[in-house]
Amino acid sequence: MAEKFTRWDASDHLKTEEDITAYIEDCLDDDPGDGSLVRAALGDIAKARNLRKANEG
């Protein structure tokens, strides 16, 4: 049986400031020490905020 994968984007799930705060805190805790996870999280947060603003306007 073949595995089926779907697209998942963290920015789709960052709806509130509380979501964003929890996400960045977890990413800070789990970052391997080179900042790669934190950089990815900041990109996700920027995308989520832009999407939210677009939907509000």
RAMOLIN-V230616 format. One record per run of one state. SS is the DSSP state (h for helix, s for strand, l for the rest). FROM is the first residue (numbers start at 1). LEN is the number of residues. Records with the same first field share a line. If there is no record, write none. Layout:
SS: FROM-LEN  FROM-LEN
//
This chain:
l: 1-9  14-3  31-5  57-1
h: 10-4  17-14  36-21
//
